[in-house]
Amino acid sequence: MPNESRLPIFASIGANVAIAAIKFTAAVVTGSSAMVAEGVHSFVDSLNGVLLLVGQARSRRPPDEHHPFGHGQELYFWSLMVAVLFFALGGCVSVYEGIVHLRHPTPLGDPMWNYIVLGAAALFDGASFVIAFRAFRRQADGRGIIAQVRRSKDPSIFAVVLEDSADMAGIALAFLGVWLSHHFDKPYLDGVASIGVGLVLGVVAFVLLIQTKSLLIGEAADSSVVDAIHQVVRNDPRVSSSQRPLTVHLGPHEVTVGLIADFAPELSHQEVVLAIGHLDDAIRDVAPDVTRVFYALGPAVEPPQRGDRPS
């Protein structure tokens, strides 16, 4: 896995561990419900980063007897776990804490500690967001943020971007909750802010769930990649006809391709084998993430026999 995939995760873990400790300390001192929600939020973010690293490590394991196509989809599974934790331990706990504070509001102590902590959190989270967003934009290839999240095959990048975005929104809500609660002497407003933080986390968790679920059940390669592969096959003079390739991502950089093609009937068996080898190389030239190509040959030729070059 490229270092640029791990750097945003390490940055996010480091920032969130430090911020969680500071937020919980401030929550104990001031009694702020919103700060408790924010502390839980940062703690969950740090756990999520660890799970993403676990997913990256396990996805790099080589193929074996029980997993002949490798373990690339491990990353998608652990990313799904990140989304579940983000919802359960982040969104639900924050909403619960806010409801408790609404039912039993307690006056805040000196809010200065909250402001200091939120300012420090904004700096740490802002730095983590910049690192993750730069890596995300390098993959975007000119596409918008929403389009790239929908088309990205690497959840370890867009998950960190979404989490850091939720962090920044949560900090803003927590600041408003503390300020309004203290300024108007309305303690319950702090609980409202906590619920707002939970709802933000819930929305982000829902987006992560949808995206990782799509990848986990098998998502096709980007249409531009499929078009490029199809063009290579159609331009090969030894291919008389072909259907649009079937593709599936088994990992962020692992694409399996299925081709249904008819080769020219005058080709000998050996020439068909050589043509398949040529197509393999040409496909990987235009689509470096392709790891396997499977062929369904037309009725005009025999398929390669055992011992011929595998495709």
Secondary structure, DSSP 8 states (H G I E B T S, - for coil): --HHHHHHHHHHHHHHHHHHHHHHHHHHHH--HHHHHHHHHHHHHHHHHHHHHHHHHHHTS---SS-TT-STTHHHHHHHHHHHHIIIIIIIHHHHHHHHHHHS------THHHHHHHHHHHHHHHHHHHHHHHHHHHHHTT--HHHHHHH-S-HHHHHHHHHHHHHHHHHHHHHHHHHHHHHTT-THHHHHHHHHHHHHHHHHHHHHHHHHHHHHT-----HHHHHHHHHHHHH-TTEEEE---EEEEEETTEEEEEEEEEE-TT--HHHHHHHHHHHHHHHHHH-TTEEEEEEEE-TTS----TTS---
